[in-house]
Amino acid sequence: MMISRLASRLDLSETEAEVICICGEPQKNRMEKAILDHGIPIRYIGKKKGFSIGAILRLNRELSRFDPDVVHSHLSAGVYCAAWIMSHHVTLLHTVHNIPDKELLKIKQLVMKMLYRRKAAVPVAISHEIRSLVKAHYGIDTVELIYNPVDIGQFSRAAKKQHSNFVAVNAGRLSPQKNHQLLIRAFIRHHKKYGEDELYILGDGPCRPELEKLIRENGAENYIHLEGNVDNVADYFAGADVFVLSSKYEGLPLVVLEAMAASLPVISTDVGGVRDIVSDSGNGILTESGSEEELIKALRILRQDREKARAMGERSFVLVQKYDTSVIAKEYSELYRKYS
């Protein structure tokens, strides 16, 4: 999503660009369409599961054909680019999307550390907290900082849906990192006091069976809804009163910025770079990671004071303006020129 938003907003009169997808095949989804409609081609390497020398060779051929002045990588792609950038003396800008000791496997962290130490690659952090962690983890001084982009218009245009009860929404992969068990347990206890309230969880992943079991065993099927992967996230946000994130760790979650663009107050565990965009005195409530009690307390504060929740939502929309995709694309364009 981040790559799609960034690529589709680049000024092609200043920047010639291509997107290379190392894993997977064409999906013909809206993210690909946004890139292609903007006039940027997508090349597919077709790497399967596991490490692949063949994928490295195919990637090297694509990079040599395009002959870029700078390479911008995400997740494990930086490791696959290592040989080419070292031999062609081209700088790799690598966006660090999560806390550095969780983002990559240890062996891949060693490769990135070598690239950073040799000045062949420059990390780009997505929050102040991630920037500090990257410096400490890799023992380096140079770490750029550019926040994640959000398409504000996509989420602000959806018409608000009127309802009498209190509706919470969460969106993200159903994985251990997101700790949906905590959110579900907290909401079950919240519901005992406010029996009409509902929680919608958007997304899918490996933890779905155990989450379904937890909901079923507590008789919560009528008010906690696992919606799976949906295309109309903005519509769900428009029908909610608060966005809730229960993660164990994060970088700077795009979904929080999306919730802010939808004028929602945010309840989140105080992890990673969330503190950069959510504050107790402004647009939400931060809770201790793993604390069911704090999560319940935060839900009830906003449930009992709807005016406070509304004011926090308005503050969210003001704060998110500087993260609009058009702004972030310009910042990356300047970074490309700096290192080309």
HUMOZI-V770920 format. One line per field, one symbol per residue. ss: DSSP state (@ for helix, = for strand, . for the rest). phi: phi as a letter, one per 20 degrees, with the letter a starting at -180 (. if undefined). psi: psi as a letter, one per 20 degrees, with the letter a starting at -180 (. if undefined). A space follows every 10 residues. Layout:
BEGIN
ss->???
phi->???
psi->???
END
This chain:
BEGIN
ss->.@@@@@@... ........== ===......@ @@@@@@@... .======... ..@@@@@@@@ @@@@@@...= ====..@@@@ @@@@@@@@.. ======...@ @@@..@@@@@ @@@@@@@... =====..@@@ @@@@@@@@.. ..===....= .@@@@@.... ......==== =....@@@.@ @@@@@@@@@@ @@@....=== ===....@@@ @@@@@@@... ...=====.. ..@@@@@@.. .====..... ...@@@@@@@ @...=====. ...@@@@... ...====... .@@@@@@@@@ @@@@.@@@@@ @@@@@@@@@@ @@@=@@@@@@ @@@@@@@@@.
phi->.fffffffdf effdceccdd dfdncgdldf ffffffffnd fdddemfefn fbfgfffffg fffffflfeb dddclefgff egffffedld fdedfeebff edfcfgffff fffffffemf ccfdedafff ffffgffdmc decfcbffec egggeeffff dfbeedddcc bqfecggflf gfffffffff ffecfefccd ddpbrfeggf fffffffdld fecddeemfc edggffffed dbdccdffbb ecfgffffff femdfcdbfe clegffcccg ecdrcecfgn efffffffgf fffecfffff fffffgffff gfdggfffff fffffgffde
psi->gggggghijq oiihppqqpp ogqrrpilah gghhgghijp qppphkpapr qohhhgghgg ggghghmqhq porqcihhgh iggghhijlp ppoopoirph iihqqghhhh ghgggghjjh qpqoqjrggh gghggggilr hooroprqqp nghhhhhppq ppqhappqqq prpnrhhilh gggggghghg hhhniiqqpp oprrahiggh gggggghjkj hiioooiapq hlhhhghhjr hqpppkqhqr enphhghghh hjlqqppqqm qcjhhhipqh iejappqppi ohghgggggh ghghnhhggg hhghhghghi hijqhhghhh ghghhghhj.
END
